[in-house]
Amino acid sequence: MRTKVGMGMRAARMTAAWLLLGAAACPGFGDRVPTGRVTWQSDISRIMQTACGECHGAQPSQGAPFPLVTYAQTKPFAERIQVRAYQLRSMPPSGSMPEEDREKLYLWWQAGAPEDDAEDDADADADAGPDADAGPDAAPLVPDGEPSPVVPTWEGEIEPIISGRCAGCHGDPLVAGAPYALATYEQVVEHKDRVVARAVESDTMPPGQALSETDQDLLTRWVEGGTPR
């Protein structure tokens, strides 16, 4: 015959199981649960205007290296933006960005930086022409409209910087807790936005002694110029 205590313990276990199941389905637990499709037109354009427009406007100011006004200008930098705004929390410099907007920047990058619905994206690409989404592959311009200096290359300027200043930890094998290798051109290109964010924008790489201003400028222009080999 079951005792009241035994039945009570069984009921308590069942209640706990139901609570755990409910918690696992709640967006506040476990992995991130998107609440809707994040696109340039639905959210990101507004975030760029309100949080980044003061520096990354049509005429960049306060040291901002490029504008983030249009979709074509912003999409090539989607990963770099989410690294600074979501991972490092260093953008904008004032720190005044709602957590919800930081989350949307991450989800937008994760989804491939869509402009709008797939049908609209296809129509926009067809109408835009070959130069509309040039991004960092186009030669950057300085404010007076003249071409900037020649874009550095991996074999000419960048490989010596990486091998001389980064390979000690980011080599093969990895040492000192380095999370990824920077031993080849392909590896550096894969992680280029994180490299710029840490070696140029936050001065945290290499540890203990930042790159010189000359090396930081070369690295920035190489990434913005399309990482030529």
C-alpha positions as semicolon CSV with decimal commas, in nm:
position;residue;x (nm);y (nm);z (nm)
1;M;0,000;0,000;0,000
2;R;0,140;0,340;-0,098
3;T;0,197;0,585;0,181
4;K;0,099;0,949;0,164
5;V;0,468;1,041;0,188
6;G;0,559;0,824;-0,111
7;M;0,277;0,967;-0,323
8;G;0,375;1,317;-0,219
9;M;0,738;1,261;-0,329
10;R;0,622;1,125;-0,666
11;A;0,400;1,428;-0,722
12;A;0,689;1,660;-0,634
13;R;0,916;1,489;-0,888
14;M;0,653;1,521;-1,162
15;T;0,602;1,889;-1,082
16;A;0,977;1,953;-1,100
17;A;0,999;1,775;-1,437
18;W;0,721;1,990;-1,583
19;L;0,891;2,306;-1,454
20;L;1,220;2,207;-1,618
21;L;1,049;2,136;-1,949
22;G;0,876;2,471;-1,936
23;A;1,203;2,650;-1,859
24;A;1,380;2,483;-2,152
25;A;1,115;2,615;-2,389
26;C;1,136;2,968;-2,252
27;P;1,352;3,217;-2,450
28;G;1,523;3,315;-2,127
29;F;1,691;2,973;-2,100
30;G;1,942;2,793;-2,323
31;D;2,031;2,910;-2,671
32;R;1,932;3,241;-2,825
33;V;1,577;3,229;-2,966
34;P;1,518;3,484;-3,244
35;T;1,180;3,653;-3,223
36;G;1,165;3,748;-3,590
37;R;1,364;3,804;-3,907
38;V;1,622;4,082;-3,862
39;T;1,696;4,269;-4,184
40;W;1,858;4,594;-4,289
41;Q;1,521;4,754;-4,363
42;S;1,342;4,626;-4,052
43;D;1,604;4,708;-3,786
44;I;1,967;4,757;-3,887
45;S;1,927;5,082;-4,082
46;R;1,774;5,245;-3,775
47;I;2,048;5,110;-3,546
48;M;2,322;5,239;-3,776
49;Q;2,159;5,581;-3,791
50;T;2,097;5,623;-3,419
51;A;2,403;5,450;-3,274
52;C;2,670;5,493;-3,542
53;G;2,561;5,782;-3,764
54;E;2,739;6,052;-3,566
55;C;3,080;5,915;-3,672
56;H;3,001;5,679;-3,963
57;G;2,784;5,924;-4,156
58;A;2,798;6,018;-4,522
59;Q;3,111;6,217;-4,434
60;P;3,285;6,005;-4,165
61;S;3,416;6,204;-3,870
62;Q;3,602;6,161;-3,540
63;G;3,838;5,907;-3,694
64;A;3,571;5,675;-3,836
65;P;3,731;5,504;-4,140
66;F;3,418;5,453;-4,353
67;P;3,048;5,544;-4,379
68;L;2,770;5,310;-4,261
69;V;2,473;5,485;-4,416
70;T;2,352;5,252;-4,690
71;Y;2,305;4,876;-4,705
72;A;2,582;4,845;-4,966
73;Q;2,824;5,030;-4,738
74;T;2,732;4,834;-4,426
75;K;2,693;4,472;-4,541
76;P;3,068;4,412;-4,607
77;F;3,140;4,506;-4,246
78;A;2,861;4,299;-4,083
79;E;3,101;4,065;-3,902
80;R;3,327;4,349;-3,792
81;I;3,027;4,540;-3,658
82;Q;2,898;4,246;-3,454
83;V;3,247;4,179;-3,315
84;R;3,274;4,537;-3,187
85;A;2,912;4,594;-3,085
86;Y;2,813;4,247;-2,959
87;Q;3,131;4,067;-2,854
88;L;3,365;4,346;-2,741
89;R;3,098;4,604;-2,652
90;S;3,338;4,874;-2,777
91;M;3,098;5,023;-3,033
92;P;2,965;5,284;-3,008
93;P;3,245;5,441;-2,798
94;S;2,988;5,599;-2,566
95;G;2,843;5,255;-2,493
96;S;2,491;5,389;-2,546
97;M;2,330;5,105;-2,737
98;P;2,035;4,904;-2,602
99;E;2,111;4,537;-2,544
100;E;1,826;4,447;-2,778
101;D;1,998;4,635;-3,062
102;R;2,329;4,460;-2,995
103;E;2,143;4,128;-3,014
104;K;1,985;4,227;-3,344
105;L;2,325;4,313;-3,492
106;Y;2,445;3,965;-3,397
107;L;2,140;3,793;-3,543
108;W;2,164;4,000;-3,862
109;W;2,526;3,896;-3,917
110;Q;2,444;3,535;-3,829
111;A;2,165;3,532;-4,091
112;G;2,399;3,656;-4,365
113;A;2,317;4,029;-4,334
114;P;1,989;4,022;-4,533
115;E;1,854;4,345;-4,677
116;D;1,488;4,236;-4,673
117;D;1,290;3,934;-4,789
118;A;1,474;3,708;-5,033
119;E;1,255;3,821;-5,323
120;D;1,328;4,185;-5,252
121;D;1,700;4,114;-5,221
122;A;1,705;3,947;-5,564
123;D;1,524;4,241;-5,724
124;A;1,751;4,491;-5,554
125;D;2,065;4,310;-5,669
126;A;1,937;4,301;-6,027
127;D;1,856;4,673;-6,028
128;A;2,161;4,795;-5,841
129;G;2,422;4,729;-6,108
130;P;2,777;4,595;-6,068
131;D;2,909;4,883;-5,855
132;A;2,633;4,906;-5,594
133;D;2,781;4,652;-5,351
134;A;3,147;4,721;-5,408
135;G;3,218;4,753;-5,036
136;P;3,583;4,717;-4,934
137;D;3,684;4,582;-5,277
138;A;3,650;4,931;-5,421
139;A;3,939;5,172;-5,381
140;P;3,860;5,386;-5,074
141;L;3,850;5,763;-5,113
142;V;3,983;6,033;-4,885
143;P;3,755;6,335;-4,813
144;D;3,874;6,545;-5,110
145;G;3,782;6,268;-5,353
146;E;4,136;6,159;-5,441
147;P;4,223;5,787;-5,431
148;S;4,386;5,670;-5,110
149;P;4,738;5,522;-5,111
150;V;4,789;5,186;-5,281
151;V;4,626;4,901;-5,088
152;P;4,884;4,687;-4,904
153;T;4,914;4,320;-4,995
154;W;4,955;4,005;-4,790
155;E;5,290;3,912;-4,940
156;G;5,422;4,268;-4,945
157;E;5,334;4,424;-4,608
158;I;5,086;4,218;-4,403
159;E;5,251;3,876;-4,374
160;P;5,564;4,025;-4,210
161;I;5,345;4,202;-3,951
162;I;5,146;3,888;-3,868
163;S;5,445;3,654;-3,859
164;G;5,654;3,899;-3,659
165;R;5,395;4,011;-3,403
166;C;5,121;3,745;-3,390
167;A;5,265;3,407;-3,484
168;G;5,429;3,361;-3,144
169;C;5,088;3,274;-2,999
170;H;4,868;3,230;-3,309
171;G;5,102;2,989;-3,484
172;D;5,088;2,615;-3,533
173;P;5,055;2,487;-3,267
174;L;4,863;2,751;-3,072
175;V;5,018;2,869;-2,746
176;A;4,931;3,096;-2,453
177;G;4,558;3,042;-2,494
178;A;4,534;3,181;-2,848
179;P;4,189;3,077;-2,981
180;Y;4,273;3,047;-3,351
181;A;4,572;3,026;-3,584
182;L;4,702;3,313;-3,796
183;A;4,972;3,118;-3,972
184;T;4,844;3,138;-4,330
185;Y;4,678;3,392;-4,558
186;E;4,352;3,197;-4,548
187;Q;4,345;3,189;-4,168
188;V;4,410;3,563;-4,138
189;V;4,140;3,645;-4,394
190;E;3,893;3,423;-4,206
191;H;3,956;3,617;-3,884
192;K;4,035;3,957;-4,036
193;D;3,759;4,145;-3,855
194;R;3,862;4,012;-3,516
195;V;4,226;4,091;-3,592
196;V;4,139;4,452;-3,678
197;A;3,910;4,484;-3,376
198;R;4,184;4,372;-3,137
199;A;4,505;4,491;-3,304
200;V;4,380;4,829;-3,428
201;E;4,060;4,938;-3,260
202;S;4,112;4,816;-2,904
203;D;4,495;4,793;-2,894
204;T;4,476;4,462;-2,706
205;M;4,676;4,254;-2,954
206;P;4,962;4,170;-2,935
207;P;4,946;4,157;-2,553
208;G;5,177;4,402;-2,380
209;Q;5,282;4,605;-2,683
210;A;5,037;4,728;-2,944
211;L;5,122;4,749;-3,312
212;S;5,280;5,070;-3,433
213;E;5,053;5,327;-3,595
214;T;5,213;5,245;-3,929
215;D;5,136;4,873;-3,895
216;Q;4,782;4,945;-3,775
217;D;4,725;5,168;-4,078
218;L;4,859;4,902;-4,314
219;L;4,640;4,634;-4,159
220;T;4,329;4,853;-4,174
221;R;4,382;4,954;-4,537
222;W;4,452;4,591;-4,633
223;V;4,121;4,472;-4,486
224;E;3,922;4,764;-4,622
225;G;4,087;4,718;-4,961
226;G;3,970;4,358;-4,997
227;T;4,266;4,164;-4,843
228;P;4,468;4,136;-5,167
229;R;4,727;3,865;-5,172
